[in-house]
Each structure stands twice: as structure tokens, then as C-alpha cells.
């Protein structure tokens, strides 16, 4: 485990994505919490690892990486087990499809999802009321994206293929949180999307990540 560390917070979707990938590959790692309230992510020690102050940072065998999707891409290639767990494809054309859906998650799914999570979960925890107009607009944006997902999932079991890949994994933290809001109807009303969501959220690796969260919250 020496040298394999994840610096982040258990409330950060990006951090949780990297942890989920580590758990999928059954890799041991040390989680190093970063105190956002104290501004640790904007101080020199952390900025020397992540120049923009973003979470998470991943260290393994003397290599330091930032940007969750880049970390997950390289991890999935390094630790793929031929004949076993492979969250990527070695064929360039097949992997191109995975890469497309990784970008879809980044540019189309996550932005409205994060707006809804902020309005429907984070604001209420701070004693603030959600803005109905912002919620309505974000739901409309996300709904259009999920229509595309529903159509894709009528063709494939998972987004990029008939096997689970990093394109699916990247959705886990935000899907989990959306399913605990009124936005869950956007998922449940689409049968193929609903089945896909239930499938990936039930993966043992994601259960390990959720257990880590619960344990930390209990302390």
C-alpha cells in the first residue's frame, strides 16, 4: 500500500469516483482527508500536488495525479486483468465509445446533476430553501440528457457496451445523491435507465465506498 494514497473528502463526488475505481480493482489505499473549511486545498502543500486546488489527488508508486477522470482512465488501464475485470477496452474503436460516454458524463450529465444536488441536498442542510426556478431549469436540462441515456440503454446493457466500464462508474456518486431527491423521478420514469441505475448502484465496490462514508460520518 506504500505510495498509494487518495487525498480528498468523502463529500466530493470526484473523490468518491476514484475510490470506487480502486475498490473495483480491489486495491488497498490510504485515504488522506483534506480540510476544505481550513482551506488546505488552497495552500502550498496541496497545490504542489494539484495546481488548481481541485480534489482528489492520487499517488501511486511515486506518481502524483489530479483530475478524477484522468486518474480513473490510467488506473483502469494499469490494473485491468485480462480475462477478469476490465473497465476499459484494448481495442481502440471500442475504447473510443467508452471515451465518448466519459465525456458525456463530464459535459452533459454532471453539470445539471450538481445543480440539483446543491439545491435539493446541500442548501437544505445549510438551512436554505431551494430556488424553484433553478431546480426546474436543471431538471429540464437533465431530462434531455436522460432521454439520450434511455435511448442508448435500449441498445446496450451499459452506456458504452454490454459490460460495465469506467463510463458507468463515473456516474455513481451523483446518481446515488439524485436518487435521494425529488429528481429521482427523472430516473425511475425511464425503465432502461432505472434498471441501469439500480444495477450499478448495487455493485459491491460501490457498497464498500458507501461503507467508508458511513463509518467516517459515525466518528
Beta strands, then each sheet from edge to edge (+ up, - down):
strand 1: 5-8
strand 2: 30-33
strand 3: 57-60
strand 4: 63-66
sheet 1: 2+ 1+ 3- 4+
end
